[in-house]
Amino acid sequence: MASWLPIPAWDGLHPLIVHFPIALLLVAPLFLLLGLVLPKKWEGFRLSALLLMLLGTIAAWIAVSTGEAAGQMVTDLTPEISKAIQEHAEWGGNTRLIFSGLTLLYALLLALPLWFKSLSCRALTVLHLVFLVIFGASCLVLARTGHLGGRLVHAFGVHAMVDK
């Protein structure tokens, strides 16, 4: 059945999905930083950061799932391509787990003032700064994962089957 808006099968969605976790998770720390720099808008920025992390993490789960399906469809596997796919898959899985944990940790960090009313503004600022550094370092893992995926496409010519 032909459609004016062809939607690829699950194994062909990977190239359409992968940019969402990258973009959303790389923008989230900017909102954290803006919240620290602009204290009057603190609450809006931290909730926006959490929403970006949540959406980015959900997109990471979908990206890993579609990537696993796409990886099974690759034909003409050389040992070098097989190794590159495996490395990208491992980094993708690690990225998903890291940002799942960080998103949960940040939600807990936002809930701290509800549980500990005596927590000072200074202590919260320090905790947010520490979280920002950890999140920023984790973005390097995300970037490495994306680089390995780009290498599969641009160096090895591996493409998901988008048109079916």
Secondary structure, 3 states (H helix, E strand, C coil): CCCCCCCCCHHHCHHHHCHHHHHHHHHHHHHHHHHHHCHHHHHHHHHHHHHHHHHHHHHHHHHHHHHHHHHHCCCCCCHHHHHHHHHHHHHHHHHHHHHHHHHHHHHHHHHHHHHCCCCCHHHHHHHHHHHHHHHHHHHHHHHHHHHHHHHHHHCCCCCCCCCC
